[in-house]
Amino acid sequence: MPALALLSAVFVFGFEQIVSWKYGTTGIIGLLLLAVGIKAKNPAVSSMGAVVLALLVAGPAL
């Protein structure tokens, strides 16, 4: 079981670093809002995080 937790932590840390590298601070804030909203089961906060990430990804196309 500890190996699974370690692997999960490494994956989450790596994903967070990729988002930070590609989208900067705004990407981290969007990812944080999404994660907090999902953990707290708060659809408003998770929706805000999803919208921030969607705007970052679709920004160049707009």
C-alpha positions in Angstrom: 0.0 0.0 0.0 2.8 2.6 0.7 4.1 2.0 -2.8 0.7 3.0 -4.3 0.6 6.1 -2.1 4.2 7.1 -3.2 3.4 6.5 -6.9 0.2 8.6 -6.6 2.1 11.4 -4.9 4.8 11.4 -7.6 2.2 11.5 -10.3 0.3 14.4 -8.7 3.6 16.3 -8.1 4.6 15.8 -11.7 1.3 16.8 -13.1 1.3 20.0 -10.9 4.8 20.8 -12.2 3.7 20.4 -15.8 0.7 22.7 -15.3 2.9 25.2 -13.5 5.5 25.2 -16.3 3.0 25.5 -19.1 0.3 27.7 -17.6 2.1 29.5 -14.8 0.5 30.7 -11.6 -3.0 30.9 -13.0 -2.8 27.3 -13.9 -1.9 26.3 -10.4 -4.7 28.4 -9.0 -7.2 26.7 -11.3 -5.9 23.3 -10.5 -6.0 24.1 -6.8 -9.6 25.4 -7.0 -10.6 22.2 -8.9 -9.0 19.9 -6.4 -10.4 21.7 -3.4 -13.9 21.8 -4.9 -13.8 18.1 -5.6 -12.4 17.2 -2.1 -15.0 19.4 -0.4 -17.8 18.3 -2.7 -18.5 21.9 -3.6 -19.6 22.2 -7.2 -19.2 26.0 -7.3 -15.5 26.0 -6.4 -14.7 23.0 -8.7 -16.6 24.7 -11.5 -14.5 27.9 -11.0 -11.3 25.8 -11.2 -12.5 24.0 -14.3 -13.5 27.3 -16.0 -10.0 28.8 -15.2 -8.3 25.8 -16.7 -10.5 25.8 -19.7 -9.9 29.5 -20.4 -6.1 28.9 -20.1 -6.2 26.0 -22.5 -8.6 27.7 -25.0 -7.1 31.1 -24.6 -4.9 31.1 -27.7 -7.9 29.8 -29.8 -10.1 32.7 -28.7 
